[in-house]
């Protein structure tokens, strides 16, 4: 299932992507000890918003997942990390995940 990701900075849509979330979701290992709480918040059937102060932590989770992710998910994860980095530069940023 695809999910739309939008980066809003200072009230303007500045970047985004539409990604196949199933591959990313399948790449996140099960178990609380592994710790991907931010990625687990994303629901392909709902909407999730990450504020600017969460984007650095989300990018770190994504980069920690990248080496063990399914091959099909890696480009999407790299794009997601880039969106987080861009959002961290703005004063009022939001990364919105818009599901089905």
BAKEKOL-749968 format. One record per atom (N, C-alpha, C, O): residue number from 1; x negated, y, z negated; atom name. Coordinates in steps of 0.05 Angstrom, whole numbers, plus 5000, padded with zeros to 4 digits. Each point is the difference from the previous one (the first is absolute). Layout:
+-----+------+-------+------+-------+
: num : east : north :   up : atomo :
+-----+------+-------+------+-------+
: NUM :    X :     Y :    Z :    CA :
...
+-----+------+-------+------+-------+
This chain:
+-----+------+-------+------+-------+
: num : east : north :   up : atomo :
+-----+------+-------+------+-------+
:   1 : 4983 :  4977 : 5000 :     N :
:   1 : 5017 :  5023 : 5000 :    CA :
:   1 : 4982 :  5025 : 5000 :     C :
:   1 : 4980 :  5001 : 4986 :     O :
:   2 : 5028 :  5018 : 5030 :     N :
:   2 : 4984 :  5025 : 5001 :    CA :
:   2 : 5010 :  5019 : 4978 :     C :
:   2 : 5023 :  5000 : 4992 :     O :
:   3 : 4958 :  5017 : 5000 :     N :
:   3 : 5006 :  5021 : 4981 :    CA :
:   3 : 4987 :  5025 : 5010 :     C :
:   3 : 4977 :  5000 : 5011 :     O :
:   4 : 5037 :  5022 : 4986 :     N :
:   4 : 4989 :  5026 : 5009 :    CA :
:   4 : 4986 :  5013 : 4977 :     C :
:   4 : 5010 :  5001 : 4977 :     O :
:   5 : 4966 :  5009 : 5028 :     N :
:   5 : 4984 :  5014 : 4980 :    CA :
:   5 : 4996 :  5029 : 5009 :     C :
:   5 : 4991 :  5004 : 5023 :     O :
:   6 : 5016 :  5015 : 4960 :     N :
:   6 : 4998 :  5028 : 5007 :    CA :
:   6 : 4983 :  5015 : 4980 :     C :
:   6 : 5004 :  4997 : 4976 :     O :
:   7 : 4977 :  5018 : 5034 :     N :
:   7 : 4984 :  5017 : 4982 :    CA :
:   7 : 5011 :  5029 : 5002 :     C :
:   7 : 4999 :  5012 : 5022 :     O :
:   8 : 5010 :  4998 : 4956 :     N :
:   8 : 5010 :  5028 : 4998 :    CA :
:   8 : 4981 :  5016 : 4984 :     C :
:   8 : 4992 :  4992 : 4978 :     O :
:   9 : 4999 :  5031 : 5032 :     N :
:   9 : 4982 :  5018 : 4986 :    CA :
:   9 : 5013 :  5028 : 5001 :     C :
:   9 : 5006 :  5010 : 5021 :     O :
:  10 : 4997 :  5001 : 4955 :     N :
:  10 : 5012 :  5027 : 4997 :    CA :
:  10 : 5027 :  5002 : 5015 :     C :
:  10 : 5005 :  5020 : 5013 :     O :
:  11 : 5011 :  4959 : 4985 :     N :
:  11 : 5027 :  5000 : 5012 :    CA :
:  11 : 5001 :  4995 : 5029 :     C :
:  11 : 5022 :  5003 : 5012 :     O :
:  12 : 4955 :  4990 : 5001 :     N :
:  12 : 5000 :  4994 : 5029 :    CA :
:  12 : 4990 :  4972 : 5005 :     C :
:  12 : 4982 :  4990 : 4987 :     O :
:  13 : 5031 :  4997 : 5032 :     N :
:  13 : 4991 :  4974 : 5009 :    CA :
:  13 : 4975 :  5003 : 5017 :     C :
:  13 : 5001 :  5013 : 5020 :     O :
:  14 : 4977 :  4976 : 4971 :     N :
:  14 : 4974 :  5004 : 5014 :    CA :
:  14 : 4989 :  4975 : 5013 :     C :
:  14 : 4983 :  5002 : 5018 :     O :
:  15 : 5026 :  4975 : 4973 :     N :
:  15 : 4989 :  4975 : 5011 :    CA :
:  15 : 5018 :  4977 : 4992 :     C :
:  15 : 5018 :  5003 : 4983 :     O :
:  16 : 4978 :  4974 : 5028 :     N :
:  16 : 5015 :  4977 : 4992 :    CA :
:  16 : 4994 :  4976 : 5018 :     C :
:  16 : 4983 :  5000 : 5017 :     O :
:  17 : 5032 :  4979 : 4977 :     N :
:  17 : 4997 :  4975 : 5015 :    CA :
:  17 : 5025 :  4983 : 4997 :     C :
:  17 : 5016 :  5004 : 4981 :     O :
:  18 : 4987 :  4977 : 5037 :     N :
:  18 : 5020 :  4980 : 4996 :    CA :
:  18 : 4985 :  4973 : 5001 :     C :
:  18 : 4988 :  4993 : 5020 :     O :
:  19 : 5014 :  4993 : 4958 :     N :
:  19 : 4983 :  4976 : 4996 :    CA :
:  19 : 5017 :  4976 : 4995 :     C :
:  19 : 5022 :  5001 : 4988 :     O :
:  20 : 4968 :  4975 : 5020 :     N :
:  20 : 5013 :  4975 : 4994 :    CA :
:  20 : 4992 :  4992 : 4972 :     C :
:  20 : 4978 :  4991 : 4995 :     O :
:  21 : 5040 :  5013 : 4985 :     N :
:  21 : 4994 :  4997 : 4972 :    CA :
:  21 : 4997 :  4971 : 4992 :     C :
:  21 : 4987 :  4994 : 4980 :     O :
:  22 : 5025 :  4987 : 5034 :     N :
:  22 : 4999 :  4972 : 4993 :    CA :
:  22 : 4971 :  4990 : 4997 :     C :
:  22 : 4994 :  4985 : 4981 :     O :
:  23 : 4988 :  5023 : 5037 :     N :
:  23 : 4972 :  4992 : 4998 :    CA :
:  23 : 4986 :  5011 : 4976 :     C :
:  23 : 4984 :  4987 : 4987 :     O :
:  24 : 5022 :  5038 : 5007 :     N :
:  24 : 4988 :  5012 : 4976 :    CA :
:  24 : 5011 :  4987 : 4975 :     C :
:  24 : 4984 :  4993 : 4982 :     O :
:  25 : 5042 :  5003 : 5017 :     N :
:  25 : 5012 :  4987 : 4976 :    CA :
:  25 : 4989 :  4972 : 4996 :     C :
:  25 : 4995 :  4992 : 4978 :     O :
:  26 : 5001 :  4993 : 5044 :     N :
:  26 : 4989 :  4973 : 4998 :    CA :
:  26 : 4971 :  5000 : 4992 :     C :
:  26 : 4989 :  4980 : 4990 :     O :
:  27 : 4997 :  5043 : 5013 :     N :
:  27 : 4972 :  5002 : 4992 :    CA :
:  27 : 4996 :  5006 : 4971 :     C :
:  27 : 4979 :  4994 : 4989 :     O :
:  28 : 5041 :  5017 : 4998 :     N :
:  28 : 4998 :  5007 : 4971 :    CA :
:  28 : 5002 :  4974 : 4984 :     C :
:  28 : 5021 :  4987 : 5001 :     O :
:  29 : 4958 :  5006 : 4984 :     N :
:  29 : 5001 :  4975 : 4985 :    CA :
:  29 : 5020 :  5001 : 4977 :     C :
:  29 : 5006 :  5022 : 4989 :     O :
:  30 : 5005 :  4956 : 5004 :     N :
:  30 : 5019 :  4997 : 4978 :    CA :
:  30 : 4985 :  5001 : 4974 :     C :
:  30 : 4976 :  4992 : 4998 :     O :
:  31 : 5037 :  5016 : 4981 :     N :
:  31 : 4988 :  5000 : 4973 :    CA :
:  31 : 4994 :  5028 : 4990 :     C :
:  31 : 4988 :  5016 : 5014 :     O :
:  32 : 5020 :  4988 : 4961 :     N :
:  32 : 4995 :  5026 : 4988 :    CA :
:  32 : 4970 :  5006 : 4995 :     C :
:  32 : 4992 :  5024 : 5000 :     O :
:  33 : 4992 :  4956 : 4997 :     N :
:  33 : 4972 :  5004 : 4994 :    CA :
:  33 : 4985 :  5013 : 5023 :     C :
:  33 : 4979 :  5012 : 4996 :     O :
:  34 : 5031 :  4985 : 5028 :     N :
:  34 : 4987 :  5011 : 5024 :    CA :
:  34 : 5003 :  5030 : 5001 :     C :
:  34 : 4981 :  5014 : 5006 :     O :
:  35 : 5043 :  4995 : 4988 :     N :
:  35 : 5005 :  5029 : 4998 :    CA :
:  35 : 5002 :  5016 : 5025 :     C :
:  35 : 4980 :  5013 : 5008 :     O :
:  36 : 5042 :  4986 : 5005 :     N :
:  36 : 5006 :  5018 : 5022 :    CA :
:  36 : 5028 :  5013 : 4995 :     C :
:  36 : 5018 :  4997 : 5016 :     O :
:  37 : 4984 :  5017 : 4961 :     N :
:  37 : 5027 :  5010 : 4992 :    CA :
:  37 : 5012 :  5021 : 5019 :     C :
:  37 : 5024 :  5001 : 5004 :     O :
:  38 : 4959 :  5015 : 5009 :     N :
:  38 : 5011 :  5021 : 5018 :    CA :
:  38 : 5010 :  4987 : 5026 :     C :
:  38 : 5021 :  5006 : 5009 :     O :
:  39 : 4963 :  4976 : 5002 :     N :
:  39 : 5008 :  4987 : 5024 :    CA :
:  39 : 5025 :  4983 : 4996 :     C :
:  39 : 5017 :  4998 : 5018 :     O :
:  40 : 4986 :  4991 : 4958 :     N :
:  40 : 5024 :  4984 : 4994 :    CA :
:  40 : 5025 :  5017 : 4997 :     C :
:  40 : 5022 :  4989 : 5002 :     O :
:  41 : 4975 :  5036 : 4994 :     N :
:  41 : 5023 :  5018 : 4999 :    CA :
:  41 : 5014 :  5004 : 5027 :     C :
:  41 : 5023 :  5007 : 5001 :     O :
:  42 : 4962 :  4989 : 5020 :     N :
:  42 : 5011 :  5004 : 5027 :    CA :
:  42 : 5020 :  4978 : 5006 :     C :
:  42 : 4993 :  4976 : 4998 :     O :
:  43 : 5031 :  5032 : 5010 :     N :
:  43 : 5021 :  4982 : 5006 :    CA :
:  43 : 5009 :  5005 : 5029 :     C :
:  43 : 5010 :  5021 : 5007 :     O :
:  44 : 4986 :  4959 : 5011 :     N :
:  44 : 5007 :  5004 : 5028 :    CA :
:  44 : 5030 :  5005 : 5005 :     C :
:  44 : 5008 :  5008 : 5022 :     O :
:  45 : 5009 :  4988 : 4957 :     N :
:  45 : 5028 :  5005 : 5003 :    CA :
:  45 : 5009 :  5025 : 4986 :     C :
:  45 : 5024 :  5007 : 5000 :     O :
:  46 : 4958 :  5008 : 4987 :     N :
:  46 : 5007 :  5024 : 4986 :    CA :
:  46 : 4980 :  5022 : 5006 :     C :
:  46 : 4983 :  4998 : 5018 :     O :
:  47 : 5019 :  5023 : 4966 :     N :
:  47 : 4982 :  5023 : 5003 :    CA :
:  47 : 4983 :  5003 : 4975 :     C :
:  47 : 5010 :  4997 : 4978 :     O :
:  48 : 4965 :  5010 : 5026 :     N :
:  48 : 4981 :  5005 : 4978 :    CA :
:  48 : 4984 :  5025 : 5006 :     C :
:  48 : 4993 :  5005 : 5023 :     O :
:  49 : 5002 :  5011 : 4957 :     N :
:  49 : 4985 :  5024 : 5003 :    CA :
:  49 : 4976 :  5000 : 4981 :     C :
:  49 : 5003 :  4994 : 4977 :     O :
:  50 : 4974 :  5012 : 5034 :     N :
:  50 : 4976 :  5003 : 4984 :    CA :
:  50 : 4992 :  5030 : 5000 :     C :
:  50 : 4998 :  5012 : 5022 :     O :
:  51 : 4997 :  4998 : 4955 :     N :
:  51 : 4992 :  5028 : 4997 :    CA :
:  51 : 4970 :  5002 : 5004 :     C :
:  51 : 4986 :  4980 : 4999 :     O :
:  52 : 5005 :  5045 : 5005 :     N :
:  52 : 4971 :  5005 : 5005 :    CA :
:  52 : 4982 :  4987 : 4979 :     C :
:  52 : 4979 :  4989 : 5007 :     O :
:  53 : 5029 :  5012 : 4967 :     N :
:  53 : 4982 :  4989 : 4979 :    CA :
:  53 : 4999 :  4970 : 5000 :     C :
:  53 : 4983 :  4989 : 4986 :     O :
:  54 : 5033 :  4997 : 5030 :     N :
:  54 : 4999 :  4971 : 5002 :    CA :
:  54 : 4985 :  4991 : 5025 :     C :
:  54 : 4993 :  4976 : 5002 :     O :
:  55 : 5001 :  5042 : 5016 :     N :
:  55 : 4989 :  4992 : 5026 :    CA :
:  55 : 4972 :  4989 : 4998 :     C :
:  55 : 4993 :  4981 : 5015 :     O :
:  56 : 4991 :  5029 : 4967 :     N :
:  56 : 4973 :  4989 : 4997 :    CA :
:  56 : 5000 :  4972 : 4989 :     C :
:  56 : 4985 :  4983 : 5010 :     O :
:  57 : 5033 :  5011 : 4971 :     N :
:  57 : 5002 :  4973 : 4990 :    CA :
:  57 : 5012 :  4981 : 5021 :     C :
:  57 : 4991 :  4977 : 5002 :     O :
:  58 : 5028 :  5033 : 5014 :     N :
:  58 : 5011 :  4983 : 5021 :    CA :
:  58 : 4979 :  4994 : 5021 :     C :
:  58 : 4998 :  4977 : 5009 :     O :
:  59 : 4986 :  5042 : 4998 :     N :
:  59 : 4978 :  4996 : 5019 :    CA :
:  59 : 4980 :  4979 : 4990 :     C :
:  59 : 4990 :  4983 : 5014 :     O :
:  60 : 5004 :  5019 : 4959 :     N :
:  60 : 4981 :  4981 : 4988 :    CA :
:  60 : 5012 :  4971 : 5001 :     C :
:  60 : 4985 :  4981 : 5006 :     O :
:  61 : 5041 :  5016 : 4989 :     N :
:  61 : 5012 :  4974 : 5001 :    CA :
:  61 : 4999 :  4989 : 5029 :     C :
:  61 : 4993 :  4977 : 5004 :     O :
:  62 : 5013 :  5040 : 5015 :     N :
:  62 : 4999 :  4992 : 5028 :    CA :
:  62 : 4972 :  4991 : 5008 :     C :
:  62 : 4997 :  4979 : 5013 :     O :
:  63 : 4983 :  5036 : 4979 :     N :
:  63 : 4972 :  4992 : 5007 :    CA :
:  63 : 4991 :  4975 : 4986 :     C :
:  63 : 4984 :  4985 : 5010 :     O :
:  64 : 5027 :  5010 : 4966 :     N :
:  64 : 4993 :  4976 : 4986 :    CA :
:  64 : 5013 :  4975 : 5013 :     C :
:  64 : 4989 :  4978 : 4999 :     O :
:  65 : 5034 :  5027 : 5013 :     N :
:  65 : 5014 :  4978 : 5014 :    CA :
:  65 : 4989 :  4994 : 5028 :     C :
:  65 : 5001 :  4977 : 5009 :     O :
:  66 : 4988 :  5043 : 5004 :     N :
:  66 : 4991 :  4997 : 5027 :    CA :
:  66 : 4982 :  4975 : 5006 :     C :
:  66 : 5006 :  4986 : 5019 :     O :
:  67 : 4974 :  5008 : 4965 :     N :
:  67 : 4983 :  4977 : 5007 :    CA :
:  67 : 5015 :  4974 : 4999 :     C :
:  67 : 4991 :  4981 : 5013 :     O :
:  68 : 5030 :  5016 : 4971 :     N :
:  68 : 5014 :  4975 : 4998 :    CA :
:  68 : 5026 :  5000 : 5015 :     C :
:  68 : 5015 :  4980 : 4999 :     O :
:  69 : 4992 :  5041 : 5015 :     N :
:  69 : 5025 :  5003 : 5014 :    CA :
:  69 : 5001 :  4983 : 5025 :     C :
:  69 : 4979 :  4993 : 5011 :     O :
:  70 : 5045 :  4999 : 4997 :     N :
:  70 : 5003 :  4987 : 5026 :    CA :
:  70 : 4990 :  5018 : 5022 :     C :
:  70 : 5002 :  5024 : 4998 :     O :
:  71 : 4987 :  4964 : 5022 :     N :
:  71 : 4989 :  5015 : 5023 :    CA :
:  71 : 5021 :  5019 : 5011 :     C :
:  71 : 4993 :  5023 : 5008 :     O :
:  72 : 5032 :  4968 : 4994 :     N :
:  72 : 5021 :  5016 : 5012 :    CA :
:  72 : 5006 :  5025 : 4983 :     C :
:  72 : 5013 :  5018 : 5010 :     O :
:  73 : 4979 :  4982 : 4965 :     N :
:  73 : 5007 :  5023 : 4982 :    CA :
:  73 : 4977 :  5020 : 4999 :     C :
:  73 : 5005 :  5023 : 4990 :     O :
:  74 : 4972 :  4971 : 5019 :     N :
:  74 : 4977 :  5017 : 4994 :    CA :
:  74 : 5002 :  5028 : 5013 :     C :
:  74 : 4993 :  5020 : 4987 :     O :
:  75 : 5015 :  4982 : 5038 :     N :
:  75 : 5003 :  5027 : 5012 :    CA :
:  75 : 5020 :  5016 : 4986 :     C :
:  75 : 4997 :  5024 : 4996 :     O :
:  76 : 5026 :  4964 : 4996 :     N :
:  76 : 5020 :  5015 : 4985 :    CA :
:  76 : 4990 :  5009 : 4973 :     C :
:  76 : 5006 :  5023 : 4992 :     O :
:  77 : 4979 :  4960 : 4995 :     N :
:  77 : 4989 :  5008 : 4974 :    CA :
:  77 : 4979 :  5023 : 5003 :     C :
:  77 : 5000 :  5018 : 4983 :     O :
:  78 : 4984 :  4981 : 5038 :     N :
:  78 : 4981 :  5022 : 5005 :    CA :
:  78 : 5015 :  5026 : 5005 :     C :
:  78 : 4992 :  5021 : 4990 :     O :
:  79 : 5029 :  4978 : 5025 :     N :
:  79 : 5016 :  5024 : 5006 :    CA :
:  79 : 5013 :  5010 : 4974 :     C :
:  79 : 5000 :  5024 : 4995 :     O :
:  80 : 5010 :  4958 : 4988 :     N :
:  80 : 5012 :  5008 : 4975 :    CA :
:  80 : 4979 :  5014 : 4982 :     C :
:  80 : 5006 :  5020 : 4987 :     O :
:  81 : 4970 :  4969 : 5011 :     N :
:  81 : 4979 :  5012 : 4984 :    CA :
:  81 : 4993 :  5028 : 5011 :     C :
:  81 : 4996 :  5019 : 4984 :     O :
:  82 : 5003 :  4984 : 5042 :     N :
:  82 : 4995 :  5026 : 5013 :    CA :
:  82 : 5022 :  5020 : 4993 :     C :
:  82 : 4994 :  5024 : 4994 :     O :
:  83 : 5031 :  4967 : 5006 :     N :
:  83 : 5022 :  5018 : 4993 :    CA :
:  83 : 4998 :  5009 : 4971 :     C :
:  83 : 5005 :  5023 : 4994 :     O :
:  84 : 4987 :  4959 : 4988 :     N :
:  84 : 4996 :  5007 : 4972 :    CA :
:  84 : 4978 :  5021 : 4997 :     C :
:  84 : 5002 :  5019 : 4985 :     O :
:  85 : 4976 :  4977 : 5030 :     N :
:  85 : 4978 :  5019 : 4999 :    CA :
:  85 : 5008 :  5027 : 5009 :     C :
:  85 : 4994 :  5020 : 4987 :     O :
:  86 : 5021 :  4981 : 5035 :     N :
:  86 : 5009 :  5026 : 5010 :    CA :
:  86 : 5019 :  5014 : 4980 :     C :
:  86 : 4998 :  5024 : 4996 :     O :
:  87 : 5019 :  4960 : 4992 :     N :
:  87 : 5019 :  5011 : 4981 :    CA :
:  87 : 4987 :  5010 : 4975 :     C :
:  87 : 5009 :  5019 : 4987 :     O :
:  88 : 4969 :  4969 : 5005 :     N :
:  88 : 4985 :  5008 : 4976 :    CA :
:  88 : 4988 :  5028 : 5004 :     C :
:  88 : 4994 :  5013 : 4980 :     O :
:  89 : 5003 :  4996 : 5044 :     N :
:  89 : 4988 :  5026 : 5006 :    CA :
:  89 : 5020 :  5023 : 4997 :     C :
:  89 : 4993 :  5023 : 4995 :     O :
:  90 : 5033 :  4971 : 5007 :     N :
:  90 : 5020 :  5021 : 4998 :    CA :
:  90 : 5007 :  5007 : 4972 :     C :
:  90 : 4994 :  4984 : 4981 :     O :
:  91 : 5018 :  5039 : 5015 :     N :
:  91 : 5007 :  5008 : 4973 :    CA :
:  91 : 5027 :  4988 : 4991 :     C :
:  91 : 5003 :  4995 : 4976 :     O :
:  92 : 5015 :  5001 : 5043 :     N :
:  92 : 5026 :  4988 : 4994 :    CA :
:  92 : 5005 :  4979 : 5021 :     C :
:  92 : 5012 :  5006 : 5021 :     O :
:  93 : 4980 :  4969 : 4974 :     N :
:  93 : 5002 :  4979 : 5020 :    CA :
:  93 : 5018 :  4978 : 4990 :     C :
:  93 : 5003 :  4995 : 4976 :     O :
:  94 : 5010 :  4992 : 5043 :     N :
:  94 : 5017 :  4976 : 4994 :    CA :
:  94 : 4995 :  4980 : 5023 :     C :
:  94 : 4999 :  5008 : 5023 :     O :
:  95 : 4999 :  4967 : 4969 :     N :
:  95 : 4999 :  4979 : 5020 :    CA :
:  95 : 5026 :  4984 : 4996 :     C :
:  95 : 5005 :  4988 : 4979 :     O :
:  96 : 5011 :  5012 : 5042 :     N :
:  96 : 5027 :  4988 : 4998 :    CA :
:  96 : 5000 :  4974 : 5016 :     C :
:  96 : 4991 :  5000 : 5024 :     O :
:  97 : 5019 :  4979 : 4964 :     N :
:  97 : 5005 :  4975 : 5013 :    CA :
:  97 : 5030 :  4997 : 5004 :     C :
:  97 : 5015 :  5000 : 4981 :     O :
:  98 : 4993 :  4998 : 5044 :     N :
:  98 : 5029 :  4999 : 5006 :    CA :
:  98 : 5006 :  4973 : 5012 :     C :
:  98 : 4992 :  4994 : 5023 :     O :
:  99 : 5022 :  4990 : 4962 :     N :
:  99 : 5007 :  4973 : 5009 :    CA :
:  99 : 5026 :  4999 : 5015 :     C :
:  99 : 5012 :  5020 : 5006 :     O :
: 100 : 4995 :  4956 : 5001 :     N :
: 100 : 5024 :  4995 : 5015 :    CA :
: 100 : 5026 :  5005 : 4984 :     C :
: 100 : 5022 :  4996 : 5011 :     O :
+-----+------+-------+------+-------+
